Amino acid sequence: MRRYRMRGPVWTALILALVLAWPATARASPSFIVIDADSGDTLLARDAWQLRHPASLTKVMTLYLTFEAMQAGRLTPGRVVPVSPRAAAMEPTRLNLRPGMRVTVEDCVLGMVTRSANDAAAAMGELLGGSESAFAARMTQRARALGMRDTVFRNASGLPDPAQVTTAADMALLARHILIRFPDRYRYFATTSFRFRGETVFSHNRLLASYPGADGLKTGYTRASGFNVVTSAQRGGVRLIGVVLGADTAAGRDELMAELLDAGFARMQMDRPAPVPPLIASARAATSPVAARAVPVLATPAPPAGDTRFRVRLGAFSSRSYALDLAQRAARPVNGTVRVEPVAARGQTLWRAEVGTLSLAGATRLCPPAQRQGGTCLILDGKARL
């Protein structure tokens, strides 16, 4: 795939074109998010905190709890999973399990990852939770513990339930937790096929074959949810996680994900020039702070009046005192709170400056003077750090 570089205005134009050109249909436009798997920073987002139905992305949490039990020694790959009549009766897609059939934990894991088998998910939920409903309560409890503030699970499989909801941001967070906590078991998500009782079971995840660097995770679909996918891909030492929820077709979902990941990788490769403090003489330019890569986030619909969850990222600089001074000057007219924190970038420590506790109007008003003083202007939803 051709590599390319983009500068700030070109980057902004490309992203806006990508989002605004996506066709409007009877279904709400897809929500999406792309994050840097290493830092958790959001690179791209639209409606990423809007509630959607997860469909079979629910199985990612079922797999998380399965991996957790395996890591703790409560399960082994060869452990036999009982198949109840209820689990065997799950609606498609299925491994066609039958009551009393001998099926292992690894069979269920691979069945969930590839065919998105609802019978395998239900059987695993019953094994881990005693009943699928009790397991779903555990799933929601674990979601809260992981920081997934808006997700509610009602079953282990993702079969339709009006109360079963998530967000693109929550699903990206879950995928990141799996990558961090279970790096060895993450390999299951790269499975394109496996043999089960004499049959070759193939994966529904076409991005594994079509997108360079993609190596997991999961697709999902119900009529209520539309076409969903969580994908992780790696190129040149950079790993991204993308989520698309609510596309109209599988092909459209995969196309959008590929475009988003392309844009995310291009953004991570982009070299930004140093913002030079305007009050420092040009003779001192060689020692001026160096800006780190900035992270654009696309605006979602206008929040309610009085909502002060927004923040503005001004950039990252080699001088802590300069970063602090810039943030304080920017915050003063809008009564914002100041945050300066160290970040590692290419072998050096930079100081990232942000102004928070802002309304969207305040964040927008802060931008022009901040840019004139040498900062960037990146308006972030307060939930954007994963």
N, C-alpha and C positions, 0 to 999 in steps of 0.2 A: 504494500500500500504506500502511495506517495506521501512523503513527509512534507510538511509545509510549516512556515512560520507566519505569525500574524502580529501586527502591532495593535495598540489599543483601539483606535477608531474602527479598524477593519474587523477586529474581534467582536466589538460591540454590534456592528452592523450584521455580521454573520449570525450571531446568536439571536438577535431580534428577528431577522429574516426566518431563521429556523422555526422559531416559536410562532410568529404571527402567520406564517404561511401554512401552518398545519391545518388541514381542512376542517371546517366546522361541520358537524353532523348532528343527527338527532340525539346521540349520546353526548354527554359532556366531554370536552376535550381531554385527552390523556393528561394525567398528572405525572410529573417525573422529577427525578433528582439524580445528580451525579456527584459523588464525593471522592476525595482522595482517601484511599483505604488506610494509608499510613497516618496521616494527621487527623482524619475525620472532617476536614474542612469541606464545605459545600462549594462545588464549582459551578453547577447549573441547577436551577430549580424552577418549577412552575407548579403551583397548587400542591406543593409537596406536603403540606399539613392539612390538606382537605381529606375528609373521611371517604374511604372507598371500601369496597368488598375485596378481600384478599384472594378469594377462590383458593386454588391449590398452593399459593404461596404460604398458606397456613401450615403446610407440611414442613416448611423450613423451621418453624418452632418445634414441631413434633420431632424433627431430626435433631435440633439443638438439645432437647431434653434426652433423646436417645443417646447422643454422643456424651452428654454429661454423665449418664448412668454407666456407659462403657468406660469412661475415664475413671470413674470412681470404683470400678470393679464390680458393680452390681449386675452388669450385663457383659456377655462376651459375644463376638460375632456368630459363634456357633450355637448360642443358646436357643432352645426351641421356644417359639412363640405360640401359645394356644390360640386357636382360631374358633371363636364362638359363632353360633348361628347368626347373631346380630352382625358381627364383623363380615361374615361371608356374604350377607345379604346387601352390602353396601352397593349403591348405584355405581355405574361405570364412571371413570375407567377403573379396571381391576386387574389383579393377577389371577382372578378366578379361583380364589382360595375356597376350600370346603371345610366345614366343621370337622375338627379332628385331624386335619392335614398337618403333616410335619413340615413346618416352615421355620427358618432361622431368623435371628435378628438381622444378619447381613442380607438375607433374601428380602426382608421387609424394607431395609434401608435402600437397597438398589431398586426395588419396585417403586418406592416413593419417588426416588430421584429420576428414574427414567420414564416409566409409564404413568407416573403420578397416581399410583394405585391406592384407591380409597379403602379397599378392604385391608391392605397392609397397614395403612395409617390407623384405622380403627382398632385392629388387633394389637398394634404397638401401644396405642393409647390405653386399651384395657389392661395390658400387661403392666404398664408403668403407673397407671392411676387407679386400678381396680375397676373403674368404669370409665367410659369415654367422657361422660359429663364431668366427673371428678378430675379427669386428666385435663379437660379444657379449662377448668378453674385454675389448675396449676399452671397451665400455659399463660393465662392472663396474669397471674401473680408473678411469674418469671419475667413476662414482658415489662411489668412495672419496675421490677428490680434492675432490668437492663436499661431503663430509661425510655422505654417505649410508652409514652404517656397517653397515647390516643387509641391504642389497639385493644380490642376485646375479642377473645376466641370463644367459640361455642362448640367446636368439635375438633377432632384431630386431623381431618382431611381437607377441610375447606368447602365441603358440600354446602349448598345455599342455606343461610340463616340470616334473617334481616338484621340481627344484632351483632353479627360477626363483621367487624370493621377494622381497618388499619389505615395508615398513611404511607406515602412513598418514603418519607423521612424515617418513619419507624422501621420499615422493611430494610432500608439501607443500613440502619443501625444494627439490626439483627444480623445481617450478612457480615458486617464488620466484626461483631462479637464472635461469630463462627470462625472467621479467618484468624482472629487473634487467639482465641482460646483452643481451637481444635485444628491447628494447621495440618496435622497428619490425616485427620478424617475429612478435611475439606476435599481431599482427592476424590471422594465418592461423587461429588457433584460434577466431576469431569467425565463420568461414565456415559458412553454413548450407546452401549448395549451390554447385556449379560444373558447368560443361559439360566433358565429356570424350568425345571421338570421337562427337559427336552425341547423347549421352545426358546428362540432368541427374542429377547425383549429389547426393543429399541427406544431410545430417548426421544421425547417430544421437543427437546431444546435444540433447535436448528442453528442457533447462534454459535454453538460449540464448534460446528463445522464451517460456518460461513464468515465468522468474524475473527480476524487474526488476533491472537492473544487471549481470546475468551476461554476460560477453563471452569466455569460453573456459573450460576447456581440452578434456577428453577423457573418454570413457566406456570401459568395458571389461567383458567377460563371458566366462567359461568355466564349465563345470560345477564345476570344482574351486574357482574363485575366488568364484563368485557375481557379483553386479552391483556394479561399481566405478565411481567417478567422481572426477575432480579438477575443481574449479570455481573460477574467480575471478570476483568481482563487485565493483562499485564503486558507492558511494553517498555523496554529500555530501563528496567528497574523501577518503573512507576506502576502501581496497581490502582485501578479505579473500580468503584462499585456504582452500578447504575440501576435504577428502578423505573419502570414504566407501568402505570396502572390505567386501565380503561380504554385501550385502543379498540378500534372497530374490527380489525382483522389481525390474524397472526402475522401476516406478511407486513402489514403496516406497523405493528408493534416492533417487529425485528428491525425494520428499516429505521424507525425513529431511534431505537436503542443504538444502532450502529452510528447514526449521525451524531447522537449525543456523546458517545464514547470518543468518536473522532475529534469532536470539538473539545472534549475534556483533555485528551492527550495533547492536542495542539496547544491548549492553554497551559498545561504543565511544562511544555517545552519552550514556552515563550520567554525570551529574555527581555526584561523591562529596564529602561534606563533609570539611573539614579535621580530621584527628585532632589534638587539642589535648594537649600534654604535661601530665600530671596535676600535676606539681610546679611548674608555672608559674602564677602568680596570674592570676585572671580579668582583672585590669586590664591584663595584657599580651597578652590574647587576640588583639588586632588584629595582633600581630606573630608569632603562632604559626605553625609550619610548615604548609604546605598539602600535602595528600596528592594524589598523582597517581592516575590510574585504576589499579585493581588488576586482576589477571588470574587468574580462577579456572581451575583444572584439575581435572577429575574423576578420582577415584582409579581406578587399574586394579587387578587382583587383587594380593593381598599378595605382596611380593617375598620372596626367600629371606632367612633370618636372616643378619644380618651385612651386609646390603646397605646401604651408606651413601651412595647416590647422591642422596638427597632434599635439598631445600633449602626454606626458608620465606622468602617475600617479605613484608617487614613494612610496605612502603609506600614512597612517595617524598616527600621533605620539602624545604622551602626552605632549611633549615639543615643544612649538612654535619655540624657538630659534634653536633647533636641526633640525626641519623640514625646516626652512628657510635656515640654513647652508647647509643642504643636497641638497636642490634644487639649491642654488646658485653655489655650486661646480659642480653639474651635468650639469647646464646650460652653464657654462663658455666655455667649448670646442666646443659647437655646436651653440653658440650665441642665445640660447633660452631665452624666457621670463619666469619669475618666478611668481608663484602664490601659496600663502599659505592661507588657509581659514579654519575657525572652522567648525567642523561637530559634531553632536550629535551621540553618539554610546553607547548604553547600560548604560545610565544614566551619562555619562561623556562627557566632551568636548575634542575632539582630533583635531589635526591640520593636514589637508591634504595638501601634497606638490605635486605640478605639475610643469612641464616645458613645455611651449607651443611655438607656432609659429615655428613649426618644419616641415621640409620635412620628408617623410617617411624614407629616408635614414638617416637623422639626428637623428630621433627618434630611429631607430634601432641601430645606432652607440652609442647613449647615454646609452643603456641598460647595457652592461657589467660592465662599471665602476660604474654605479649607484648601481647595485646589490652588487658589492664588498664593497661599502660604507655603506651597510645596508638597502638599499631600495628595493622595488619590481620594476618590469618593466612592466607596462601595457600601451600598445600603443593604444590610443583612437583617433578616428576621431574627428576633431574639432566640428562636429555637434552632438556628441554623448550624450551630456547632454540634456535631454528632460525637 
